[in-house]
Amino acid sequence: MKNIKYITSLLVAALVFSCSSENELVDLDVLGAPTNISALTTVTQDNTGNVTFLPRGEGVTRYEIYFGDGTTEPAYVNAGETVDHTYKEGIYNAKIVGTTLNGKKTEVTQNVVVSFKAPENLVVTIENDLEVSKKVNVKATADYALFYDVYFGEAGKPDPISANNGESVSYTYQNAGVYTIRLVSKSAAIKTTEFIKEFTVTIVNKPFTSAATPPNRQASDVISLYGSKYTNVVGTNFFPDWGQGNQGSSWAEFDLNGDKMLNYIKLSYQGIALADGKTIDVSGMEFLHMDVWTADLQKLETSLISKTNGEKPVVKNLVANQWNSIDIPISAFTSQGLTVADIFQLKFVGTPWAEGSVFIDNIYFYKAPTALIEMPIDFESTTLTYPWAGFGAADFSGIPVSVVTNPDKTGNNVSNKVVKIEKTAGAQVWAGASLNLDSKVDFSKGTKVNVNVWSPKAGAKILLKMEVSTSPKDGNNNPTVFVEVEATATVANSWQVITFDLTTSSSFNTANAYDRVILFPDFNVGGTGTSYYFDDIKQSN
C-alpha cells in the first residue's frame, strides 16, 4: 500500500509558496474547499480483489481514502498518485476526502463493487457530442462491474481510457470518419465482457449556444449592421451573392431558439451590401466587432469596401466549435490606405476556400464611450440618453416613462431633470420601468441605494430591483440573478430620499454583476392613473 505522508506535501507546498517572491504573501484564507471529488477505481482481473484508487478533484493538496471495509486507518494520497487496497468480495462504501493547503475539506462516498463474477447485462451508449466536433461520449453499465476500458480505435492511440462503471468518458478524434470502438467491462473476475461497434464520428456544423450579449452602449458610440442588441442600419442586404452560388456556396439566416444569426455555407466569399447609394462613415469609430462560430473554417478574411478607393482585408484565425469574439481596429484598415468615411460593403472570405461554413452575429462598429450610464444616476447629462423601458400596462404593454423637467424644484431636490413613471389606470400591480447600466455596480461604493422619490400619496411602497441582465432566464424571460428591496414613501407630493439596504435581501451578493436598475412605484397596487418621479439614484454605506 502506498501511504504518502501529508507532512511531505505540506513541506513541498510551503517551499513553493515561500520561494515565489520575498515580498509576496499568499493569503491561504481565500482558498475555497475542494470541488469535484471522486476516484477512478480499477481492479485486477485475477480474483484477488486488488483495487487501485486514483483520487481526483480540484484545489486538493492531499486525499484521504477510507476503504469502508473495517480498515481503521485511511490512506493518504497526493494529487496524481494512486493507492492499492485488497478487498474480499462485496460492496463497500469508500470515502474520499480532499483537503486544501489551508485545511478545508470536502468528502464524498463512492460505491466499490468487488465481484468475482464476470460483468453481465452490459449496456453501452456511444454518441457524438452535440456541441463539439469529432468528440464522442461513451457510457457503460453492467452488473458486477467496477470499471471499463474504452479503445477508441484511432491510429497511433492504442491505450484505453478508463471510467467507473456507470460514468461517462469522452474522446475527441483528429478527423471525422468511421472508427472501431471496443469497450471492455471489468470486475474482479478473470473473465471480462466486451462490446465492439463501428461508429461514425461526425462534425458539429452549427452552434448550440448564442454568442455573448454585447454590452450596453450609447447610440452615438455604435454603428450596428446586424444583431439584436442595437439599432441596425436599415435596408442592408446580407446575402448579395456576388456570383458565389455558382461555386456551391449558399446562405441562410439561422434561428437558434429565437436568436438569429447569419450563416454562410461553403464560404468562398460573401458579404454585406448597404442599401443602394447608402454609405456609412466609420472614421469616428475605433473597432469593428463580430462574433463568429465555425466547425471547419481555419481563417476568416474580412474586408471593408470604400466607394472611394476599394477594399482592404484583415485575416483572423478561428477556433473551431466555439464563439470567436473578434474586434478589428479600424486602424488595421486605414493603415493600408483605405478611406473609411464611405463604407458601402463588407466582404468575408473563408479558408479553406468554399469548403467551410461560418455563423456570424453582432456585427457593429464601436468606440470607447464618451460617458456611461452608471451609478450614481442624476439624469443631468447633456450627452447621455437614458433608455428607460416601462412595462406592466393594463394590456401588458409598457407604461409611459420618460426623463422630464423636474415638476417640483423644492425641498431636497432642485435639480433640472428627473425620471417620470406613469402608473396608468388599470396598470398591473407589478408595473414599473427598467434602465440598463453601461457598467456593473461597484459595491465598494456602498451596499445601500438612496433614491429621491416624489410620490402622489403617503404609504406607497416602492420596490427597487437590480438584475444581472446576462444571467439565465426564467419562464417569463426574466433574469434569474437579482436582488429586491422594498421601502415606503412616507410623505405625499414632496421629494423624499428613500434608502434601500441591499444587504437585507438574502439573494444579494456583491460578487454579482448587477447591471440593470428597476423601479416599481406603488408596488402591489393596481394603476390609478398617477405619476411618480425619481432622481439621484446613489450608493451609500
Secondary structure as UniProt FT lines:
FT   HELIX           6..20
FT   TURN            22..23
FT   HELIX           28..30
FT   STRAND          35..43
FT   STRAND          50..58
FT   STRAND          62..66
FT   STRAND          75..78
FT   TURN            79..80
FT   STRAND          83..86
FT   STRAND          90..99
FT   TURN            101..102
FT   STRAND          105..114
FT   STRAND          120..128
FT   TURN            133..134
FT   STRAND          135..143
FT   STRAND          147..151
FT   TURN            155..156
FT   STRAND          161..164
FT   TURN            165..166
FT   STRAND          168..172
FT   STRAND          177..186
FT   STRAND          193..201
FT   HELIX           219..221
FT   STRAND          222..226
FT   TURN            234..235
FT   TURN            242..243
FT   HELIX           244..247
FT   STRAND          250..256
FT   TURN            257..258
FT   STRAND          259..265
FT   STRAND          269..273
FT   TURN            276..277
FT   TURN            283..284
FT   STRAND          287..294
FT   STRAND          299..306
FT   TURN            307..309
FT   STRAND          310..317
FT   TURN            320..321
FT   STRAND          323..329
FT   HELIX           331..334
FT   TURN            335..337
FT   STRAND          343..351
FT   TURN            353..355
FT   STRAND          358..366
FT   STRAND          389..391
FT   TURN            394..395
FT   STRAND          401..405
FT   TURN            411..412
FT   STRAND          417..423
FT   TURN            425..426
FT   TURN            429..430
FT   STRAND          432..436
FT   HELIX           443..445
FT   STRAND          448..454
FT   TURN            458..459
FT   STRAND          461..467
FT   TURN            469..470
FT   TURN            475..476
FT   STRAND          482..488
FT   STRAND          495..501
FT   HELIX           502..504
FT   TURN            506..507
FT   TURN            510..511
FT   STRAND          516..520
FT   TURN            521..524
FT   STRAND          530..540
//
